[in-house]
Amino acid sequence: MKPIWKSFFVALALGSAPLLASAPFQLVQAQASDPSVAQVQGFYDALQASMKAGGTPKSRYEKLRPAVEKAFDLQAMTAASVGPAWASASEADKKALTDAFSRMTIANYAKNFDSYSGEKFVVEPASIVRGSDHFVKSTMKTSNETIAFNYRLHQVGSDWKITDVLLAGNISQMAQKRSDFASVLASGGVAALTKRINALSDQMLG
């Protein structure tokens, strides 16, 4: 299997600020009922099952779609990655952009987590509370390295949903997306960004 984490996350190391390096936090007592931890673990279970099943990017996409939509607050992530342009977008444009962002997120996992070679996902049983958010720490262990993936979650109704993925413990995916999307938004607006994101998904899905 190719080094999946490199193709999926290496771009996140550019221009992002640490999120867990400052400000006080509270550690939730370790317990199996921590809903934010359970959400991350449930997503990993689905991701690992997809990796073991193999198949094509499109078949993995269909397997992963329910798990991604359950675990991630994709509209909030879209808004965060778009920045100020989100507020002035029409409802129709917001929906189209969220649909495109959701498709890209699922396609990214389907494309890059393509097979299983004994990788293990380990989730710490206690989340960190910072204000209204929970942070869940985890690692992916391969045959020769351990990579930290931390998750930021907030509460949506009775559920906890992921709003950001932090590489190496503190490098924000949403901050990097916002940086990546800025030039397309500046030159063509929300419609151009939607088109660009859909084109990227098409490439990943073959």
C-alpha positions as CSV (number, residue, x, y, z in Angstrom):
1,M,0.0,0.0,0.0
2,K,1.3,3.5,-0.8
3,P,2.1,5.9,2.1
4,I,-1.5,7.0,2.4
5,W,-1.0,9.7,5.0
6,K,1.6,11.5,2.9
7,S,-0.6,12.0,-0.1
8,F,-3.6,12.8,2.1
9,F,-2.2,15.1,4.7
10,V,1.3,16.4,3.8
11,A,-0.1,19.6,2.3
12,L,-1.5,20.5,5.7
13,A,1.9,21.4,7.1
14,L,1.9,24.7,5.2
15,G,0.8,27.9,6.9
16,S,-1.3,26.5,9.7
17,A,-1.3,27.5,13.4
18,P,-1.1,25.1,16.3
19,L,-4.5,24.6,18.0
20,L,-3.6,22.6,21.1
21,A,-0.4,24.4,22.1
22,S,-2.0,27.2,24.1
23,A,-4.8,28.1,26.4
24,P,-5.9,26.0,29.4
25,F,-8.0,22.9,28.9
26,Q,-9.9,20.3,30.9
27,L,-9.3,16.5,30.4
28,V,-12.5,14.6,30.5
29,Q,-12.3,11.5,32.7
30,A,-11.7,8.4,30.6
31,Q,-14.9,6.6,30.1
32,A,-16.4,4.4,27.4
33,S,-19.4,6.7,27.2
34,D,-17.5,9.8,26.0
35,P,-19.6,10.6,22.9
36,S,-16.9,12.5,21.1
37,V,-14.4,9.7,21.5
38,A,-17.1,7.2,20.3
39,Q,-17.7,9.3,17.2
40,V,-14.0,9.2,16.2
41,Q,-13.7,5.5,17.0
42,G,-16.8,4.7,14.9
43,F,-15.4,6.6,11.9
44,Y,-12.1,4.7,12.3
45,D,-13.9,1.4,12.4
46,A,-15.7,2.2,9.1
47,L,-12.4,3.5,7.5
48,Q,-10.5,0.3,8.5
49,A,-13.3,-1.9,7.2
50,S,-13.2,0.0,3.9
51,M,-9.4,-0.5,3.7
52,K,-9.8,-4.2,4.3
53,A,-12.5,-4.5,1.7
54,G,-10.3,-2.9,-1.0
55,G,-12.1,-2.4,-4.3
56,T,-12.1,0.7,-6.4
57,P,-12.2,4.4,-5.2
58,K,-15.8,4.6,-6.3
59,S,-16.8,1.4,-4.3
60,R,-15.0,2.6,-1.3
61,Y,-16.6,6.0,-1.7
62,E,-20.1,4.4,-1.4
63,K,-19.0,2.4,1.7
64,L,-17.5,5.5,3.4
65,R,-20.1,8.0,2.6
66,P,-22.5,7.2,5.5
67,A,-19.7,7.1,8.0
68,V,-18.2,10.4,6.9
69,E,-21.7,12.1,6.9
70,K,-22.3,10.8,10.4
71,A,-19.0,11.7,11.9
72,F,-18.2,15.1,10.3
73,D,-20.1,18.4,10.4
74,L,-19.5,19.0,6.7
75,Q,-21.4,22.3,6.4
76,A,-19.4,23.8,9.3
77,M,-16.2,22.6,7.8
78,T,-17.1,24.0,4.4
79,A,-17.9,27.4,6.0
80,A,-14.6,27.4,7.9
81,S,-12.6,26.6,4.9
82,V,-14.3,29.2,2.7
83,G,-14.0,32.0,5.3
84,P,-15.7,35.5,4.9
85,A,-17.1,34.6,1.4
86,W,-19.5,32.1,3.0
87,A,-21.5,34.8,4.7
88,S,-22.4,36.6,1.5
89,A,-23.1,33.4,-0.6
90,S,-26.7,32.6,-1.5
91,E,-28.3,29.5,0.1
92,A,-28.2,27.7,-3.3
93,D,-24.4,28.4,-3.6
94,K,-23.9,27.3,0.0
95,K,-25.6,24.0,-0.7
96,A,-23.7,23.4,-3.9
97,L,-20.4,24.2,-2.2
98,T,-21.2,22.0,0.8
99,D,-22.1,19.2,-1.5
100,A,-18.9,19.6,-3.4
101,F,-16.8,19.8,-0.2
102,S,-18.5,16.7,1.2
103,R,-17.9,14.8,-2.0
104,M,-14.2,15.8,-1.9
105,T,-13.8,14.8,1.7
106,I,-15.2,11.3,1.1
107,A,-13.3,10.9,-2.1
108,N,-10.1,11.8,-0.3
109,Y,-10.5,9.0,2.2
110,A,-11.7,6.6,-0.6
111,K,-8.7,7.4,-2.8
112,N,-5.9,7.4,-0.3
113,F,-6.9,4.8,2.3
114,D,-7.1,2.2,-0.4
115,S,-5.9,-1.1,1.1
116,Y,-5.0,-2.7,4.4
117,S,-1.5,-3.6,5.6
118,G,-2.0,-4.0,9.3
119,E,-2.5,-0.3,10.1
120,K,-4.0,0.3,13.6
121,F,-6.0,3.3,14.6
122,V,-5.7,4.0,18.4
123,V,-8.0,6.5,20.0
124,E,-7.3,7.9,23.5
125,P,-10.3,7.2,25.8
126,A,-10.4,10.8,27.2
127,S,-11.2,13.9,25.2
128,I,-9.9,17.4,26.0
129,V,-12.4,20.1,26.5
130,R,-11.7,23.6,25.3
131,G,-14.7,25.9,25.6
132,S,-17.6,24.3,23.8
133,D,-15.3,22.0,21.7
134,H,-13.8,18.6,22.5
135,F,-10.5,17.4,21.1
136,V,-9.9,13.7,20.6
137,K,-6.3,12.5,20.2
138,S,-5.5,9.4,18.1
139,T,-2.7,7.8,16.2
140,M,-2.4,5.7,13.1
141,K,0.3,3.0,13.5
142,T,1.9,1.5,10.5
143,S,4.7,-1.1,10.3
144,N,7.4,1.6,10.6
145,E,5.9,4.8,12.0
146,T,3.2,6.4,14.1
147,I,1.3,9.4,12.9
148,A,-0.8,11.6,15.2
149,F,-4.3,12.6,14.0
150,N,-6.3,14.7,16.4
151,Y,-9.9,15.8,15.9
152,R,-11.9,18.9,16.9
153,L,-15.6,18.3,17.6
154,H,-18.6,20.3,18.6
155,Q,-22.1,19.3,19.6
156,V,-24.8,19.3,17.0
157,G,-28.1,18.4,18.7
158,S,-27.4,15.2,20.6
159,D,-24.3,14.3,18.5
160,W,-20.7,15.3,18.5
161,K,-19.4,16.1,15.0
162,I,-15.8,16.5,13.7
163,T,-15.1,20.1,12.5
164,D,-11.3,19.8,12.0
165,V,-8.5,17.2,11.6
166,L,-5.2,18.2,13.1
167,L,-2.1,16.5,11.6
168,A,0.9,15.9,13.9
169,G,-1.4,16.9,16.8
170,N,-1.9,20.6,15.9
171,I,-1.8,21.4,12.2
172,S,-5.3,22.4,11.1
173,Q,-6.8,21.0,7.9
174,M,-9.4,23.7,7.8
175,A,-6.8,26.4,8.0
176,Q,-4.9,24.9,5.1
177,K,-8.0,24.5,3.0
178,R,-8.9,28.1,3.6
179,S,-5.4,29.1,2.4
180,D,-5.7,26.8,-0.6
181,F,-9.2,28.0,-1.6
182,A,-8.4,31.8,-1.2
183,S,-7.0,32.4,-4.7
184,V,-9.9,30.6,-6.5
185,L,-12.4,32.5,-4.4
186,A,-10.7,35.8,-5.2
187,S,-10.6,35.2,-8.9
188,G,-13.9,33.4,-9.6
189,G,-16.0,33.4,-6.4
190,V,-18.0,30.6,-4.9
191,A,-19.1,29.2,-8.2
192,A,-15.5,28.8,-9.4
193,L,-14.5,27.1,-6.1
194,T,-17.4,24.7,-6.3
195,K,-16.4,23.7,-9.9
196,R,-12.7,23.3,-8.8
197,I,-13.5,21.1,-5.9
198,N,-15.8,18.9,-8.0
199,A,-13.0,18.6,-10.6
200,L,-10.6,17.4,-7.8
201,S,-13.1,14.8,-6.7
202,D,-13.5,13.6,-10.2
203,Q,-9.8,13.1,-10.4
204,M,-9.6,11.2,-7.2
205,L,-12.5,8.9,-8.1
206,G,-11.1,8.2,-11.6
